[in-house]
Every structure is written in structure tokens, then in C-alpha cells.
Amino acid sequence: MRHQKSGRKFNRNSSHRKAMFRNMVTSLIEHERITTTAAKAKELRGKTERVITLALRLGDLLDKPKEERTREEQVRYAHAMAQAGKVIRTREVLHKLFEEVAPRYRTRPGGYTRVIRLGQRRVGDAAEMAIIELVEAPKATAE
């Protein structure tokens, strides 16, 4: 029995699971909307919100230009970047998180992502599909 065991295994070992979710968090922040299975979307939600919260802990420091930060503030900013960098794969997405995404959610107390079930099943294995997106994202153009 799996009492008190949180998280789904997805029939992967721990390193594969960790790599998969790091890639998915990076893609979600980069594109602000991805399509995946419903189970993966539900697991991804918590991991993404944790990374956004890391950036939001900086508070007013997000708006302050690099030149105006004190030494202590620069150390706090660098530490937050390093912590988020453990999850986010690319430098461009890491900067997008701190410069665009986090300031957007400054006044929001949580719930930065939304899971929308598509109601359709994937052709190959009939897995339930869902869209996970960042709330308050700018409207996407025709894809």
C-alpha cells in the first residue's frame, strides 16, 4: 500500500522523473501553455508554482535595476536565481521567470497555473489530455 506517499511515479525511475519535470517546467514557463496528459499536468502544477514562488520571495527587488541593488540584495537575487536554476534548464527561461513572469504575479497569493482538461483521449494509448497554462498570460496569437 502507498499510504502517505505523495507524487506519481509515471512508470519511471526517480532520475528520469526529475529530468522530465525539469524539462516540463522549463517549457511551461517558456511557452506559458503546454499540452500533456492530465496526470502529468496535475503533478507539474505544484513544481511550477514552487519555482514561481522562489522568484516572488524577492518582492520589490524584482523591479530594482541591477545597478541600484546593494551587495546584500544582489546576493539574495543571485541565490534565488541559483535555486530556480536547479529546476529551469535554460538561462533565457530563467531570466524570463524573474523579469516577466514573477512581476506579473506579485499581488497574487498563489494559484499561478491552470489545468484545463481537454476531454479527448490521446490516439496511441487513450490517455486523458489536458492543457496547463500560466494564468493571466498574455493572449497567444493564432498558433
MOCOR-V779310 format. One record per helix or strand of 2 or more residues. SS is the DSSP state (a for helix, b for strand). FROM is the first residue (numbers start at 0). TO is the last residue. Records with the same first field share a line. If there is no record, write none. Layout:
BEGIN
SS: FROM-TO, FROM-TO
END
This chain:
BEGIN
a: 13-30, 37-55, 58-61, 65-67, 70-84, 90-103
b: 32-36, 112-120, 127-133
END
